[in-house]
Amino acid sequence: MENDGEASSAEGQTEVPSVAESKPNRELEKLLAFKVYKRRWFVLLVLCLLNCSNSTLWLTFAPVADQSAQYMDASLEQINWLSLVYMVVAIPLSFGTTWMLDTLGLRITLILGSWLNMFGALLRFVGSVRGLGFDSYYPAAMAGQTLGALAQPLVIFAPTKLAALWFPEHQRATANMIASMSNPLGVLLANIISPMVAVTYDRIPVLLLCYAVPASIICFLATVGIRSSAPPTPPSASAESSGSKPFLRGIKLLMKNKAYLVLLLCFGSGIAVFTCFSTLLEQILCVRGYTNDFAGLCGALFIVFGIVGAGFLGLYVDKTKKFIEATKINMSLSALACIAFSVVSQMRQQQAAVAAVCSLFGFFGFSIYPVAMELSVECSYPVGEATSAGLVFVSGQVQSVLYIILVQALTRQLADSPFSTCSAGGDAALSWRVSMLVMAGLCSVFTCGFVIFFNTRYRRLEAEAQAAHGTKQSNGSTAAAAGDCAASVET
């Protein structure tokens, strides 16, 4: 090709083919030169570790509430607020986080999140050490939890953005699934590690040290290892325009997108149902005589089967691109599992049935999360990934607060509860029958709404297909131009 060009230039007739060939070649270079880099797996690993670490900080004290209250000389209600502060802080900060991810980039967001996470973990540990002159350990613990809460939106919104920027289209759902499921994995680890380490109240400082060391290592890996927000060459056509819409304009476009609004409301309700289930599981089961150990087992089955289900569904959706079908089917099966739980949880001595329903609830319900986040991007493209996925998370958090308030308000105190294993207290033995039926009803209504009203084009996949089609057209025009010019040279 180069030799032909040199020969033609000697005849002075290559100006036309040279110009005709250079423009399509630039277009081809732009459209064809998509690359994937091995370091994308390192960035994914750091995000998974950070997500897992942050969720362990979130629920550090919940499994050992009595020991924590005794060590810090605080009430159980105050200990509960060490976990609730995450929800309180996350909602108002979510909008700023989506702006950061889409404007300042993934690297700055993850590094800031890792430093906040580390400082929060270290502050909790230092504030718990006896002999340092602290009058009370609780303020330091709350301050550390608040720093961790500030880090949570920075971390939990990142999977969709990372998958879009670093992974090709056939790996995006899987990458999103791996990063998203590291959060419930951290919840599971917190429920295992905290009771194992803090057997007595004086082991609380050791427990906090166990969480501070990994947080510091992860901060080092993020700061040193993540060198850019995106790879030098994008892995797909959509990655090249990721976050192209200005933040406020993106919000306006989302509010006019009917399909996205249906997803925002209905899937946000699904997140709220799962939050209620995770938060109130022990209180619901203890009334019917189930022990705390059994409730913990059900919670573990819920998470483990959810991670397994997410793994299978993520791989399936990456191969088939059937986001809508997978989400609708799994939401329907989750609604059925929720209805089943509302029934069997009110029965006594049904351990096998309760454990099976919790497993199925997690298997079908947890697996929806990463796929629905990818679907939120597909139906709202070219709005930034962090904006579209972040607002769904905010919707889930807001509805979670409302659902928890509602189901607790619908409980009634039992006059007699001979089989209850709930902890002592005037309002400990409560009937959750009406609350469970209402929660199952809400889950069913919003699932039906999603199945009936949600329909959308896969905008991001269409954009990538158009880019590929444009590449073929450019390739054809280049070949045609070269052929015409060669013919003109011969004549």
Summary of the structure (lengths in Angstrom):
residues: 491
radius of gyration: 26.7
end to end distance: 18.9
largest distance: 104.3
contacts: 1756
relative contact order: 0.13
helix: 79%
strand: 1%
